[in-house]
Amino acid sequence: MNLQAAPSGPRASLVCKLLNGRRSARVLPGVIGALALVALLAAACGQVITLEPTPTPEPTATLAVAVEVATLPPTSTPAPYTPAPTATPTITPTPVIHTILSGESLLGVAGQYGVSVAALQDANGILDPRFLQVGQQLVIPRPEEVEEVTDANSTPTPTPLAVEVQNVYFNESNVGGLWVLGEVLNPGAESLEQVRVGVSLLDASNAEIARVEGLVALDLVDPGQDAPFAVTFGENPGAFDRYRVFATHAVAAYVGSYYRDLEVTDIQSQGERYASYTVTGKVRNTGPEDAVDVQVVLTAYDPLGRVIAMRKVTPEYNVIPRGGESAFTAVLAPVGGPAERFAAVAQGRRQEAPQP
């Protein structure tokens, strides 16, 4: 028996040797069965037995677990300690108080202190600027207060109602100034108050050399009525080529506060023709109520009809009951002359109703 495969392994090698050494010998029949088994084993001697490798286990899949990491809010860093500022005491200036005198108006007080009528009203809570009482005290606002009110509530200056200027007269004063006198006429259909005029002096090129303003003498100027004025340049501005006289302020009047049933009678004048005149007369109350704050406005005219003197005086009694009268006396010193005629107008207020 020829084995084609080479035996492998030590035991297979020994078997093969025994078989090869006894190929020509006789074998016993009892041994034949054993030899057949050996032959089977010998057949395996020339074969390579390959063992299957142990399978490598698949790696267990790793589960991906998304872990959300909570972000903690940043820890606030405290600001450095700043000590509270030391309070600086504010010194409140002493307010300026003006006491209303007989014949004064709110517009006149405003012009005296260089503030507006609106600023005076705001500072004193005055709803009606047309009615003031003698002895009433007004707080004059400071310039910085006026600026704040103007900045917070700025409004355009209203155009004054129309008036006509007439009978203007210029004359140098005894102290070197320049007087400008005249009167305004109310040509409209409604009464006016707070009438203020301005005078501008111009050179040959129409450039303004100087300017001055002032109130007319009457608080109330009825339709068709004249109201005199007198303003002065403190220093003589010198030669001028022309001038302009115009209204700078005039508003419709609240006539309810005025007492209009006053009549001037028995006007008489005496004196020198160019120096001074003493004018006397009486004021009669012809109305149904008492009149308070009574005043008389006197005007003197030269032969050309120009105003050469003006004055406002208080009669002997400035409170005249209904049906009563009060005398007055005034000295007028005309800036020109002689005086040709005189005019007198009385004005007053209604008695204020007592407060409940």
FENVENFEN-V127948 format. One record per run of one state. SS is the DSSP state (2 for helix, 1 for strand, 0 for the rest). FROM is the first residue (numbers start at 1). TO is the last residue. If there is no record, write none. Layout:
ss=[SS;SS]
from=[FROM;FROM]
to=[TO;TO]
This chain:
ss=[0;2;0;2;0;1;0;2;0;2;0;1;0;2;0;1;0;1;0;1;0;1;0;1;0;1;0;1;0;2;1;0;1;0;1;0;1;0;1;0;1;0;1;0;1;0]
from=[1;10;22;29;44;96;100;106;114;117;125;137;141;143;153;164;173;178;186;192;203;208;216;220;222;226;234;242;253;255;258;260;262;272;277;286;291;302;307;314;320;321;325;333;341;351]
to=[9;21;28;43;95;99;105;113;116;124;136;140;142;152;163;172;177;185;191;202;207;215;219;221;225;233;241;252;254;257;259;261;271;276;285;290;301;306;313;319;320;324;332;340;350;356]
